[in-house]
């Protein structure tokens, strides 16, 4: 909700002309973070000769490795005596909880679209939220230097998309900037010869409205992001909609659940370039960070005790996928991680719930683990990856989609929109793969030698889908998918057909044994790796599981030496990423996650016990 919603009788709102609050929204990999780097250079945040790592906003290790933005960031740029607060948002739909809440702090948005690819699924996702909030859109057509770029066509495609998303007439009259973030220039026309980012900064000042606020009104701050500091504890971040916030200010905190208590703001910060700057006092319209709200949660109101103001709660879409975290029961537990206990695991996950508004976290009914529900597999796997880097060892089961019922008692399941770009020669095989996973094609068109496919597919059908697409397209297909709606349950469809190769004992693998086994399927381990009974060491070429001996050595007779045999040539083992491992496993299997390894295993390790369980089913 914007300042207009909290005007008080007898108070005069005014525009803070020296401030602009602008969010940057884009599809994954359309150049958003690189563009911010260039704006920082143009505004003189970095010296000409200063060495700065690229993607300066992606400070999280995973962000750098994955090349995506996961957490929103706040920075500011000073240009022509105007402070521009830039809010960098995630482009991936799994982090939509971040997108939704940080847009509440902005008055306008830079929509960055690739000059070749045009608007993509995530473009639609983030744009819809920006339009719903009434933000002023500035379209930036990026990568105009790319071979095959078609900037004018892309502008038309964005216009059509905005019409489809029911943009207002005012929103449809959007300014357009043509840019190449990599080369550091922005232009009013694709063909002019400007070689800097000044046109974009000028357009922000001209087109993005200054915040309309009441500096003399009661204090009203809604927390949109929570930072943590080992020195001061929780730091609440949000836009100051009304009033003036001072250091040592007595305030009322109104929690999401309606509970209220008094506290005192100990410190107030504004965003200054890439860091924070402590202030004695800050006026409405700016984005600030406060210390003193000890149990700060997203959506909390920090307001005047005498004249409290309540804003609409921050709404986020519900989770669609859940996974159960358990303390590791692996025979190798404790060898690689420092934190292995069930209690520490539980505490860590409930701490995550405090700052991650789009996750739902609860203990399972039998107390054996903690169920974490999120917006998709990537959303959940980023949390797992963060925890393993913190030194945790744990195991997780197969992710499940969250099924609902309508008023008539019919089952509803999450349906995703998936888009695939693939060389035209493989399009038929990709359509076939989607068909076996419950997908229905809704659109198809050709662009050059590429075919663009759009499907509606159940979320559970996306499990392992990417791998199958890459297999049938020889690694050429690219796929994006995001939650669309809940729709009728599509019935059962087939999972993994091939069985698992399961180690029979706790021993190190031997090349001779693996050489024999690789003729019967695909291996997941190489020679000299620590294996244990019940660990999945490969995939059989046939249906049904098989127990195998990975430590079998060659028996040498008196007459023959090992030198007489041909050298063993092993095919490199299949190495799973965390997301691939989660997509691969079946209901009776687990992924064991440690700081150093991702292993697959059966839930029941003993082969005798597994046979007994199979009989009792």
PALUMMI-443085 format. One record per residue: x, y, z of N, C-alpha, C in turn. Coordinates in steps of 0.02 Angstrom, whole numbers, plus 50000, padded with zeros to 5 digits. Example, Ala and Ser with C-alpha at 12.3 -4.5 7.8 and 13.67 -1.06 7.14 Angstrom:
2
506604971650390506154977550390506604983550390/506424988850354506844994750357506455000250394/
***
This chain:
617
500424994150000500005000050000500445006250000/500265011149963500675017149957500415022750002/500805028150003500655033550049499955036250042/499685036249980499015038849969498505035550015/498645029250034498175025550075498165027450148/498635031750170498655033350241498595040850253/498335044650205498235051750216497735052750273/497865057250316497445058550374497075065150366/496495065450394496105071550391496495077350422/496515082950387496865088750413497605088750399/497865083250368498575082850352498675084050278/499215087050261499365088450191499915083750167/499755079850116500285075550088500715079850041/501315077750033501775081249988502245076249957/502515078149900502985073849866503695075449888/504055070249904504755071049923505175070949859/505255076849828505555077149762506285075049760/506605074849817507305072949819507415065349827/506865061449820506905054149827506525050849770/506805045249746506445040649701506545033549727/506005029749731506045022749752505865018349692/506355014749667506235011049605506475003749613/506044999149594506224991949595506464989949526/506894985049524507124982249460506854975249453/506464974049400506154967549391506344964749322/506424958249319506624955049256506574947549262/506584944349203506654937149199507374935249217/507474929149237508144926649253508624927949194/509194930749208509734931449159509594936549104/509154941349116509054946649067509494952749079/509944952149130510464957349138510324962449192/509874960549238509664965349290510254967349336/510604962549361511134963949409511724967649376/511874965849314512404969349277512214976649265/511584977949251511344984749240511444989049303/511294986049361511384989749424512124991449434/512564986649418513284988049422513464994349382/513184994849321513345000549277513065007149304/512465006849333512185012949364512615015449421/512885010849460513315012549516513955016049491/514225013349437514815016549406514655023649382/514085024249347513895030749318513785035949373/513495033749428513355038449483513965039949526/514535036949508515155038449543515245034849608/514855029249619514945025349680515635022049681/515875020049621516535017049615517005022049580/517635022249601518135026149565518295022849499/518535026649451518685023949385519165018149387/519675018849432520195013649435520065008349488/519465008649521519315003849574519134997049545/519444991849573519274985049551518664982649590/518134981249553517514978949584517304972449552/517114967449593516884961149563516214962349528/516134958849473515494959449437514924956749480/514304958749461513714956649498513784958449572/513934964949584514094967249651513504966049699/512894966049674512314965049717512224957749738/512484953049697512404946049715512964944049763/512844945949826513364944949877513344937849906/512774934649902512704927949927513084923049881/513454918249911513854913449872513434909749820/512844907549842512414903849796512184908149738/512074914649751511864919149697512404919449643/513014919849666513564920249617513634913749578/513574908149613513674901649581513094899949533/512484901449554511904899849513511764905149461/512064911249471511934916749424511224919449429/510914918949488510244921649498510234925849562/509744930149567509644933949628509124930449670/509284929049734508834925349779508514930149828/508924934549857508674939249907508644946249878/508154949949898508124956849875508684960949909/508924966049876509444970449903509214977649897/509454981749943509314988949940509974992649932/510004996949882510585001449875510315008349858/510745013349860510525019949838511055023149794/510815027349748511235031049701511055038449708/511555042649712511415049949714511555052749644/511035056049615511105058649548510715065249542/511055070449523510755077149517510375079149581/510695078049637510425079749704509785075849722/509665070449685509095066049701509365059349724/509085056849779509275050149803508825045049769/509125040549732508745035149700508855028749740/508335026449775508365019949809508205014449759/508695010049747508605004649699508484998149737/507934994849721507764988549754507844982949702/508354978849712508474973249666508054967349689/507684964349643507224959049662507414952449628/507234946749658507354940349625506944939949561/507234936649510506874935649448506544928849442/506694924349489506424917549485505784916949526/505284913749497504624913349528504644909849596/505124905549608505164902149673505294907149729/505564912949712505694917949763505194923749759/504594922049737504064926949728503874930349793/503964926749849503824929849914504244936049925/504864935749903505304941549906505044947149860/504874945349798504654950349748504044954149774/503544950349798502904953349817502984958549872/503394956949921503424961649978503874967649964/504414966749927504854972449916504554977549867/504114975249823503784979949778503364985049816/503164983249877502774987849919503164994149936/503824993849929504244999649947504355004449888/504135002449828504315006249768503725010349741/503895015549701503385019449664503425018049589/503975015249568504065013649497504505007549490/504535004849429504934998849418505274999249350/505914997349349506264996349286506134989149264/505794988349208505664981649182506194980149129/506634975449143507184973949097507014967749057/507044968548991506864963048946507414962148894/507604955948881508124954248832507884955948762/508314959448724508124961848657508044956148607/508284950348623508204944548578507634940048602/507634938448667507144933648693506444936648701/506424943148716505774946148730505504944148798/504874945748813504594944148879504564936548889/504764934348948504784927248965504334925849026/504274919549046503794917949099503874922049162/504494922749186504594926649246504464934049236/504544936549174504364943449159503634944449175/503224939849153502504940249166502364940249241/502704935749276502594934849348502724941249387/503314944249377503494950149416503114956349392/502984956749326502624962449299501914962749325/501594956849331500904956649356500864959949425/501344958249468501334960949536501464968549535/501914970849492502064977949488501454981949464/501114979249413500514982649387499954982849438/499864977249474499344977049526499444982449579/500084984049593500234989049644500214996149615/500074996749549500015003349518500685006749506/501235002849501501895005849491501965008549420/502335014049414502525016849349503075012449319/502955009949258503435005449225503885009249177/504535008249184505025010649134505315004449101/505195003749036505424997749000506154998848977/506584994148995507284994248973507394988048929/507494989348864507654983848818508404982848820/508624977448852509344976348863509634971548810/510284971548806510664967248760510514968848687/510454975448671510304977248601510904975948556/511494974648587512094972948548512114965548530/511644961748555511644954448544511464952848471/511824948148440511634946148372510904943648370/510534945848321509834943748315509354947848358/509614953248390509164957148433508624960548391/508054961548420507464964248384507094968948431/507414974448449507144978748503506444981348490/506294983448428505624986348415505074981048423/505224974948397504724969548405504604967948478/505144968048518505084966348589504654971548626/504734977948607504314983148637503574981648624/503404979548563502714977748546502474971748587/502914966848597502734960848635502594962748709/503004967348736502894969548805502224973248811/502084977448761501454981148760500864976248761/500904971148718500364966048714500284962448782/500854960948813500844957448878500504961848930/500664968348930500374972848979499624973748968/499404973748905498684973848890498354967648918/498684961848907498424955448932498364955449008/498844958849042498844959149115498414964949142/498034967849097497544973149115497874979249146/498424981549115498744987749136498284993749122/498344998949163497935004949152498205008749091/497795013349065498005017349007498655021149023/498695023549085499295027249106499905022649106/499825016549131500375011749132500595009649062/500105009449016500265007448946500665012848909/500635018948933501015024448903501715024548936/502095019148928502735018548964503325021148922/503825024148955504435026148919504865020048905/505265020448852505705014848832506425017248827/506875013448857507595014648852507915008348822/508375009448775508735003848743509445003648772/509664997748794510294997548830510714991448813/511354992048829511804986248831512174986948897/511934983448948512234984049015512964981949014/513114976648977513804974148974514274979548947/514044983248897514464988548867514374995348901/513904995748948513835001748989513495007648956/513005006448910512655012248881511895011148881/511545016948883510815017048878510635022448827/510125021248786509955025748731509205026848726/509015032648700508305033948687508075030348624/508545029348576508405025548515508945020248506/508765014448478509265009148472509875011148431/509775015848384510305017448336510715023548354/510535027248410510945033148424511625030948453/512075035548463512765033748479512965035348551/512475036248595512645037748665513035031848696/513545033448737513965028048764513985027848840/513465030648874513445030248947512725028748970/512625028449037511975026549065511545032549083/511765038549066511415044649087510675044749065/510505042849002509795042948982509345038949029/509595033449055509185029349100509075033049167/509615035949194509545039549257509085045649249/509145049149192508705054849179507975052649174/507865046949143507185044349135506885042449203/507295039549248507045037949315506805044249351/507215049549348507025055849381506385058649351/506315058249285505745061249250505105057049258/505165050449253504565046249247504335042949312/504795041249356504595037949419504365043349467/503745042849492503495048149536503875048449602/503965054449627504245055249694503745052549744/503975050049802503505047349852503035052649878/502405051049881501885055549904501745053749977/501965057850024501945056050094501775061850139/501715060250204501555065250255502135065650306/502625069750294503185070150341502975072450411/502425076350415502205078850480501685074350512/501495068850479500985064350506501275059550558/500845055050584501085050050632501575045150598/502045042550637502535037750610502175031450586/502345029250524502065023050497502595019650454/502835014050479503345010050445503115002850443/503084999850383502914992750377503544988950357/503724983850396504334980050384504234975250326/504654975950275504594971650215505154966450212/505714967750244506284963150244506584963150314/506854957450334507204957050398507934955050386/508394959250409509104957550408509294955150478/509834951350481510094949050546510804951550554/510974953750614511654955850629511864952550694/512474949950696512714946650758512834951850813/512874958250795513004963550844512364966350874/511864967750831511264971150855510624966950850/510674960850825510084956450818509704958050754/509044958350760508624959250700508614966550677/508644967450613508584974050582507974973950536/507484978250550506884978550508506974983550453/506804981650391506884986150333506194987350302/506054993650286505424995250253505415002550232/504875004450201504795011350180504405015250233/504665021050250504325025350298503765029150261/503155026950271502585029750234502365036550260/502465037650326502215043850356502645045550416/502685052150432503025054250492503775054850485/504095055950542504825056550545505075051750598/505515047150580505785042250626506445044750655/506505044750721507115047150754507425041550795/508075042450806508415037950853508105038750922/508035033350960507725033251027506975035051026/506655034050968505945035650961505515030350996/505045032451042504585027551071504045025851019/503935019451005503455017350953503025011650978/502485010450941502045004650951502174999750894/502254993350911502324988050860501674984150857/501374983750797500774979750786500964973650745/500934967750776501134961550743500604959350693/500804954650650500334951850600499714948750632/499814945850691499244942550724498814947350766/498974953850762498574958850798498844960850866/499324956950893499604958650959500004965150954/500024968851010500354975451011500814976051071/501354979551063501784981151120502184987451106/502414990651159502824996651153503564994951153/503944998751114504674997951115504985004651095/505655004751095506015010851077506505009251020/506495013250968506955012350912507655014550934/508125009950933508805011450958509225014850905/509165012550842509555015450787509135015850724/509275021050683508935021850618509475022550564/509395018850510509875019150455509515020750390/509845024150344509635024550275510135020650233/509945019450170510405015850126510825020950088/511485019850091511955024450060512435020450016/512355021349950512745017349901512625009849916/513165006149931513084998949944513004997350018/513045002450061513005000950132512435004750166/512455004750233511965008450273512305014150308/511935019550320512195025450354511745027150413/512035027550473511625029050532511405036350531/510765037450549510475044250548510175045750616/510145052150633509785054350693509035054450680/508855056250617508155057150600508055056050525/507495052850506507345051650435506615053450422/506485057050366505805059050348505465053950304/504805054250301504395049650261504605049650188/504505043950157504665043250085505295039150074/505745039050124506375035450116506305028150138/506765024050114506805017050136507315016650192/507105013950249507535014150308507615007250340/508115006750383508215000750423508225002850496/507874999050540507835000950610508054995250655/508374996950711508574992250763508174993850825/507924988750858507534989850919506894985850922/506674983250865506084978850864506354971650869/506414969150930506794962950942506504956850907/505844956350904505544950450871505254952450804/505594956950769505344959650705505174954050656/504564954450628504344949750576504124953750515/504134950550458503914953850397503164955450402/502984961450384502284963650388502114967450450/502574967350501502444971050563502394978550549/501954981950585501904989250582502274992350640/502704997250626503025001250678502725008150672/502355010250723501955016350715501925020450779/501585026050774501515030750830501085027650885/501285028850948500885026251004500235030151011/500265036750998499675041051008499185040350950/499445040050889499005039550830499215033550787/499085027550810499325021650772498995021050703/499395018950655499155018050587499255010650569/498745007550538498805000650515498735000550439/499184997050406499154996150334498914989050318/498724988050256498524981350234499094976450246/498934970350268499474965450277499804963750210/500434961750214500784959750153500574952650136/500264951950078500024945250058500524941950011/500634935550022501064931649978500694925349957/500864922849898500544916749875500754910749918/500294906149925500414900349968500934895649938/501284891849980501754886849955501394881449914/501764878349869501474873049827501834866349835/502404866349869502804860149875503104859649944/503114853549972503374852550039503874846850041/504334847150089504824841850098504964841150173/505094835050195505214833850266505974833350278/506224837450324506924837150347506964832650408/507454828150409507564823750467508304823850486/508434822450549509134821450570509404815350534/510034815550514510324810150474510374803750514/510194798150482510284791550512510794787450473/511204790850434511704787550392512244784450435/512524778650416513094775750452513704780450453/513724785250406514294789850401514164796550437/513614796850475513414803250505513974805950551/514074812450548514554815850591515264816150564/515384812950508516064812950481516234819550444/515724822750416515854828650375515544835050403/514994834250439514654840250466514774841150540/514684847250563514784848750634514124848550672/513554849550636512914850050670512474844350644/512324839550686511974833450663511344831950703/511234835350759510684833650804510004835850778/509484832050798508794833650778508574840350808/508774841650870508574847950903508864854050867/509514853650850509824859350814509514860450745/509334854850713509014855250647508344858850653/507954856850703507294859850714507364867350729/507834869050773507934876150791508124880350730/508564877650688508784881250629508204882450580/507784877450571507224878150524506704883150549/506564882950615506074887750641506344894850641/507004895550645507314902150638507214904750566/507254900250518507144902050448506444904750437/505964901850472505264903850465505164911150484/505594913750528505514920550551505644925750497/506134924250452506314929250401506074927250331/505844921050322505644918750256504894918050254/504564923550236503834923950241503474919150194/503794917150140503454912950091503544905450105/503874903850161503924896750182503464895350241/503204889350244502814887050301503184881250333/503314881750397503734876750431503364874050492/503304867350497502964864250554503284857550570/503234855550632503484848950652502984843650628/503234837850605502784832450583502404829750644/501844826550630501404824050684501764819150730/502204814950701502554809950742503214812650771/503344819150762503944822550789504604819950759/504564816050704505174813150676505564818050632/505234823350612505574828150568505184834750565/505424839150522505104845650513504914846450439/504274847850427504044848750358504124856150339/504464857250283504564864050257504204864550190/503734869250185503364870250123503594876850091/503734876650026503964882549990503644883149922/503904887749882503604889449818503824884949760/504284880449774504524876049721505174872749742/505424868549699506014864649715506634869049726/506724874149684507304878549691507274882249757/506694884649775506594888249838506814883849897/506614877349897506784872749950507524870849948/507794869849888508494867549883508984873049903/508804879349893509244884849914509324884749990/508774883450026508814882850099509274877050119/509184871250086509614865450101510344867050088/510484870250032511174871950014511474876750065/511074881650088511304886350139511494882650202/511074877850222511184874250285511794869650281/511894866450224512484862050220513124866150223/513094872350197513684876750201513804879350271/513274879150312513334881150382513594875450426/513684869350395513954863750433513444858550455/512824859050430512304854250449512344847850407/512184842350440512064835950407511344833950420/510984831950367510284830050376510064825850316/509454823350319509184819550262508484822150247/508284821850183507614824050163507294818750120/506624818550124506244813850084506054816850017/505664813049980505434815449914504964821449922/505064826749885504604832349890503904830249868/503404833149901502714831749882502364838349866/501904838149819501514844149804500954844749855/500734850849868500214852049917499534851749881/499134846649898498484845549867497944849049908/497464852249876496904855449911496244852349888/495704854249921495024852149899494594858349887/494154857949836493684863449825493074862549869/492584866949862491994866649905491594860149897/491654857049839491294850649826491694844549846/492294845649873492714840049895493154837149840/493164840449780493604838049726494334839949740/494784835449722495494836749732495754841949682/496154846649709496484851749667497234851249678/497614852049625498344851949632498654857949597/499264859949617499594865749586499784864249513/499584868749469499734868249398500244873649380/500744871849343501264876649323501214878149249/501444884149232501544885749161502274884649145/502404880449097503094878849078503214881149007/503774884448996503974886448927504634883148911/504674880748849505274877348826505504880448760/506144881948755506444883948692506924878348671/506834875748610507224869948590507324870148514/507904867848489507984867248416507394863348386/507134865748331506514863048303506534855548291/507124852748276507174845548262506994841248323/507054844248384506904840248444506214842048474/505844846448442505214848848471504724843048483/504674838448434504214832748440504364828448501/505014827148513505204823048571505044826548637/505144833248638504984837148698504234836848713/503824837448661503094837148670502894830248699/503234825048674503104818148698503274817648773/503844820448794504064820148864503544823548908/503304829348888502794832948926502154828848931/501974825548877501364821448876501384815948929/501964812848938502024807448987502024810149059/502134816749067502144819749134501504823549150/500974822449109500324825649123500264832649094/500734834649049500714841449022500244842148963/499954848048955499524849648897499814855848863/499934855348798500224860948761499694866448749/499874872748764499404878248754499624883048699/500274882748680500524887248627501154884248596/501264886148534501864883748499502004888448440/502614891048436502804894948377503554894448365/503744896048303504454895648284504764902648282/505394902948304505784909048299506474907048273/506594908148208507214905748177507214898148177/507754895148199507794887748200507584884948268/507304889348312507064887248378506304886748379/506054881948416505334881448428505194883248501/504694887548510504484889748577503844885948595/503864882248650503284878148671503044880648739/502394880848748502094882648813501614877048835/501684874948898501274869548924500964871448991/500394868549007500124868349074500264861349100/500594860949159500814854449184500754854249260/500524848649289500514848249362501224849149391/501274852349450501934853349481502304846749491/501924841449508502264835049519502544832149454/502264834349397502524832149332503184835249314/503364840849348504004844149332504594840649365/504464836049411505004832549446505394828249397/506024829649389506454825849344506364827549271/505914832349256505734833949187506324837049150/506674841549184507234845049152507754840049126/507914835149167508414830049147508174826249085/507534824249085507264820549028507274824748964/507124831348971507144835748913507844836448885/508324837148930509024837748908509254831348873/509014825648897509204819248866508944818748794/508304820648784508004819748717508214825348669/508484830948695508684836448652509444837248647/509804832248672510534832348674510804838648709/510474840448763510704846048804510504852848779/510084853248728509934859748695509314863248723/508864859648756508224862748778508334867048840/507994872848841507974876848903507254877348926/507144876448991506464876349017506404880949078/505854884649081505674888549140504964886649159/504824886449223504134885249243503974889049306/503354891049313503134894649373502414892949388/502234893749451501564892049473501044896249436/500524893149413499994896649376499344896949417/499084891149436498464890949475498374883849503/497884883249547497664876549568497134874149519/497214868049495496724865249447496544858149466/496054855149430495834848349446496424843449447/496404838749493496924833649499496944829549434/497524828649406497594825449340497674817849343/497604814849401497674807549406498394805449411/498504798949415499174796349423499524795949355/500164797249356500564795649296501244792949318/501554789549272502164785649288502734789649317/503104786549363503714789549389504314786449355/504844785649393505464782749366505364775349351/505564773249292505454766249273506014761649296/506624764149295507194759749311507294759049386/507534753149407507664752049478508334754849499/508474754149564509094756749593509594751049604/510244752649598510774748149622510934750249693/510884745449739510954747049810511554743249839/511984746849874512584743649904512364738749959/512724733149964512534727950013512904728550079/513454732450081513844732950143514194739750147/514444741350206514814747550217515554746450201/515734748150140516424747150116516584752450063/517234753050048517434757549994517344754049926/517124757849876517024754949809517694753349776/517684748049736518284745549702518174745749626/518694747849589518634748649516518394742349482/518654736549503518474730249471517714728949476/517444730049535516734728949546516314733849505/516534740149503516164745249466516184743849391/516734741149367516794739349296516254734249277/516144729549321515624724449308514924727649311/514824732049360514164735049371513964739949316/514464743449287514284748549238513984745549174/514074739049166513764735649109513024734349121/512804735549183512104734049201511694740349215/512014746149204511654752449215512124758449220/511894763749251512294769849261512514770349333/513154771849344513414772249413513384779449439/513284779949506513284786449539513914787449582/514334782249586514944782849626515544780749584/516134783449603516764781449571517164776949618/517754774549597518154770249640518424773849702/518484770149757518774773049819518284777149859/517634777049841517144780949879516844776849936/516734780049992516434776750050515684775350035/515494769050037514794767150027514544763550090/513884762850096513604759250153512994755250132/512804750350173512224746250158511604750550150/511254749750094510644753650082510764759950041/511404761650029511554767649989511444766049914/511144770749878511014769849806511654771849768/511944767149734512584768349700512514768749624/511894767649599511804768049527511074766649509/510944767049444510284765649418510334759549373/509914754549386509914748449346509604749849277/509814746149228509524746749161508834743549157/508654739749209508014736249211507564738949267/506944736849264506484738449320506664734349381/506494736949439506624733249502507324734649529/507354735149595507994736549629508434730349630/509094731349633509564725849639510104727649690/510244722949734510774723949784511434721749754/511954726049760512584724549726513174725149774/513714721949755514334722149794514824726949759/514924732849788515364737849756516094736849776/516214732049822516904731049847517204724449824/516874721249776517114714649754517784715549717/518284711949740518944712349709519064706249666/519514706749618519664701049574520074695849611/519874689649605520254684249636520824682349590/521444682849614522024681149572522274674249587/522344670149535522614663449543523374663649545/523694657849557524424657549560524744658849492/524394656949439524694657149373524624663849339/524174668049364524024674349328524174680349372/524434685249343524554691449380524054696649357/523964701549398523484706749381523714710549319/524364710649305524624714249247524404711249181/524184705149182523964702049120523284704449097/522904707549140522234709849123522254716849091/521754717949050521704724649019521534729849072/521764735949061521624741249108520874742649111/520634743649171519924744949181519764752149160/519254752949117519044759649096518334760949122/518284765449169517644766949198517344773249167/516694772849152516334778849130516264783449191/516384789949184516294794449242515594793749272/515554793549339514894792549371514434798649360/513784797549365513284802949363513334806849429/513444813349425513474817449486512854821949488/512454821049541511824824749547511934831549581/511594836649555511514842749595510984841349647/510904845749694510404844849746509704844449716/509534849049670508874848849639508764842349600/509284840149564509214833949525509104827949570/509464827749627509384822249674508674822049702/508404827949719507724828349746507204826049694/507334827849632506874825849578506914818349563/507494815449576507624808449556507304803349604/507324804649668507154799349717506414797549716/506264791449739505584788949745505364789549819/504754787349832504464788249899504854784549954/505164778849936505514774849987506264776649990/506444782449962507154784449959507254791249992/507874792650009508044799050041508664801950008/508744808550017509364811849997509734813550062/510344811050068510764812750126511194818750106/511164824050146511504830350129512024831950183/512644832650163513184834550209513564840450178/514004843650217514394849150188514804847150127/514974840750121515414838650066515074834250014/514524830950032514234826049986513474826349983/513214824149925512504822949918512444815549899/512154811549943512094804349930511354802449926/511214797249887510544794449884510534787949923/509984786449957509944780449998509224778050002/509144771850022508474769250038508294771550109/507644772750120507434774750187507594769150237/507454762950216507644757150257508294754350229/508824754450269509484752550243509564745050235/509294741150280509394733850279508984730650223/509304726650181508944723350127508434718250154/508614714950211508154710050241507524713650265/507634719450297507064723250322506634725950265/506954727950210506564730350153506114724850124/506374718750123505974713050098505374711850143/505484712250209504934711250257504394716550247/504614722850238504134728350228503734727450164/504074724950112503734723850048503204718450054/503354713250095502864707950105502244710350143/502354714850191501814717150233501364722350199/501574724850142501164729950107500524726950080/
***
